[in-house]
Amino acid sequence: MRLSELSGKEIVDFRKAERLGVLGQTDLEFNDKTGQINALVIPTGKWLRSKGSEIRVPWQHIRTIGSDMIILEVSDNE
């Protein structure tokens, strides 16, 4: 799957049954040594990225990427 295909998908927290938003412009955080994806970085502001205006979703918390949504499973202690 290409990064551009993620755009427009709804983000849902599986444990809380809560819609977190729609994935728009997203950055990927890579491991410098292995090249693996560490996390999705999702901006929450519309135009400007100010401090605290993004959500970092570790890749291991993504349970499923479907045709319309991305389902996350985040444990209660995180």
C-alpha positions in Angstrom: 0.0 0.0 0.0 1.2 3.5 -0.8 1.2 6.3 1.6 -1.2 8.3 -0.7 -3.7 5.4 -0.3 -3.9 6.1 3.5 -5.3 9.6 2.9 -9.0 10.0 3.6 -9.3 6.9 5.8 -11.1 7.3 9.1 -9.0 6.5 12.2 -10.8 4.4 14.9 -9.6 3.4 18.3 -10.7 -0.3 18.7 -10.6 -0.4 22.6 -12.5 2.9 23.1 -14.8 2.5 20.1 -14.0 6.1 19.3 -13.5 7.9 16.0 -10.2 9.9 16.2 -10.5 11.7 12.9 -9.7 11.3 9.2 -6.3 10.8 8.0 -5.1 13.7 5.9 -1.5 14.7 5.3 0.5 12.1 7.2 4.2 11.7 7.8 6.0 8.5 8.5 8.7 8.1 11.2 11.4 5.6 10.2 14.0 3.7 12.1 17.3 5.1 10.9 19.1 1.8 11.0 16.6 -0.7 9.7 14.4 1.5 7.5 11.2 0.1 9.1 8.3 2.3 9.8 8.1 3.3 13.5 5.0 5.4 13.5 2.4 7.5 11.6 2.6 11.2 12.5 -0.8 12.7 12.0 -1.2 16.5 12.2 -4.3 17.7 14.0 -4.1 21.4 13.0 -5.4 22.5 9.7 -2.6 24.7 8.4 0.2 25.2 10.8 2.1 22.6 12.8 2.5 24.1 16.2 3.9 22.3 19.3 1.5 19.5 20.4 -0.6 19.6 17.2 0.1 16.1 16.0 -0.7 12.6 17.0 2.0 10.0 16.9 0.7 6.5 16.3 3.2 3.7 16.8 3.1 1.2 13.9 2.5 -1.7 16.2 -0.8 -0.1 17.4 -2.3 -0.4 14.0 -4.5 -3.4 14.0 -6.0 -3.2 10.5 -5.9 -1.0 7.5 -9.1 -1.5 5.6 -10.6 0.2 2.5 -12.3 2.9 4.5 -10.6 3.0 7.9 -7.6 2.4 10.0 -8.3 0.6 13.2 -5.9 1.2 16.1 -5.5 -0.9 19.3 -3.8 1.1 22.0 -3.5 -0.4 25.5 -5.0 1.5 28.4 -1.6 2.2 30.0 -0.2 4.1 26.9 
